[in-house]
């Protein structure tokens, strides 16, 4: 059985790949409350890669800080692929970063519904060159709030690593 890399190991890999490709990163987080930014900035010297992070927990913050139309949130809900993509695009637009990652979801233990259960998380990564990667995850609610948040942070770091590597291939 292979062991998954720790969050610090993933963060180091993301920072190394971003340095190699000359990219900087912005984060826009809701249900993870800044855990991706914290994972990256816990590594000494990360300031050459991490441009900024937005914690937009409320819908008002998503609109005010990232420019997401309130009408979009009203139409599809804050926990949606569309809002995750808009969060990432807003973080990119409002920063000097080359990559932006966004996470919105329901970490629980409450707040879920039949349509949007606890454990539903949408993630998006976008780059200035137009590359986009979006995923939907349905984490097991048995992971609990902290487990869902850690799993989403891991997936966000993996998505950043993947898009950083793709950028490196495109510039090679």
N, C-alpha and C positions, 0 to 999 in steps of 0.2 A: 504494500500500500504506500503510495507516494504521499509525502507530507507537503501540505500547502505552505507557501512562503508566508512569513509573518507580515503584519501591516508595515512595520519598520523596514523590512527587507523589500517589500513592494515599493514603498515610498522612495527608498534609495535607488531602486532600479528605474523608477519614473524620472527622478531627478537626473540620473546619469544619462538616460536616453534623451531627455529634453536638452541637456547641455550639449550632447553630441550633435543634435540636429538644430541647435540654436533657438529652441522654442522656450517661451515663457508660458505660465499657466495661471488661469483665473478659475475660481470655484464659485458655484452658486448652489447653496444647500438649503434644504428645508428639513426633512425628517432626520437627517444626520447631524444637523445643528453645528456644522463646522468641522466634523471629524476628518474629512478629506484634507482640508486646509491644515488641521492640526497634525495629521500624520506626515504631511509634507514638511511643515515648518518645524517639526520636532527634530529634523535632521539638520545638524550644524551646516551652515553655508548655503542653505536653501534659498536665501534671498536673491540669488542670481537667477533663479528659475521661477519662483512664486511671485506673481505680480500682485494679486489681491484675492480676497475671498469675501463673498456675500453670504450672510445667513439671513435668508428671507423666509422665516417661519410662517408669517401671516400672509394672507392674500394681499393686504395693503402694502406690505413690504415688497412683494413680488412686483406689484405695479409701480411703486415709487422708486425702488432701487434698480430694477431691471427693465422697466418700461413695458411690462407685459400688460396688454389691454385687459381691463377688468371684465370686459365683455367675453373675452376668451375663457377666463377662469369661470365665469358664470355659465357659459355654454357647455364646457367639457369637464369642468372641475379642476381643482388644483392638482389632484393626483391623476395625471394623464400624460400620454406621450407628447401631446401638443404643448403642454405647459413645460414639461421637462426640456423640450427642444427650445422653446422660447426663453427659458431661463438661461440655458447655455449660450444662446445667441445674444441675449441681453448682457451677460457677463463679458462676452467677447467685444461687443459693441462699446461697452463702458469701461474698457481697459486697453492696455497696450499689449495684452497677451496674444500669443499665437494659437493657444489651445484653451478651451473652456469646458469644464465638466459641470453637469447639473444633476441634482437628485431631488425627487419629490415622491413621497409615499406615506404609507400608514404603518408606523412601527408598533402601534398598540400600547398597552393591551386593549384599549377601547378605540372608538372612532371608525371602525370598519362597518361595512354593510354587505349585503349579498352581492352587489355589483362591484364593490371595491372593498375586499376583505382585508383584515389585518395581515400584513406581510406583502401587500401589493406595493411595488416600488418601480418607478420609471426613472431611467438614467439616460442621459444624452451627453455626448462629447462632440464638439465642433471645432474646426480649425479655420484659420484665416484663408486657407487655400480652398475652402469649400467642402472639405471632407466632413462627413457626419456619421456618427454611429449612435443608434438608439436601441435600447433594450428594455424589456419589461421583465421583472422578476416577481415571482410569487414565493416568497420565503415562507418556510414553515412557521406558523405562529408559535409553535412550541419552543422556538429559539428565544422567545421573549423579546422585549423591546431592545435591550442592549445587544442581543445576538443578531437581530434584524438590522440594526444600525451598523454593526461591525461588518456583516455580510455585504451590505450595500456599499460601505466604504471600500471594502476589498474589491468589489466589482468595478467601482468607479476608478480605482487605481489601475486595475487591469485594463480598463478601457483607455485610460490616459496612456498607459505603456504601449498598447497596441497602436493607437493613433500616432504617437510619437515615432514609433518604428516605421509606420507607413510614410510619415513625412520624411524620414531619413532616406527611405527607398526612392521617393519622388525627387529628392534633391541630389541623389547620387548619380 
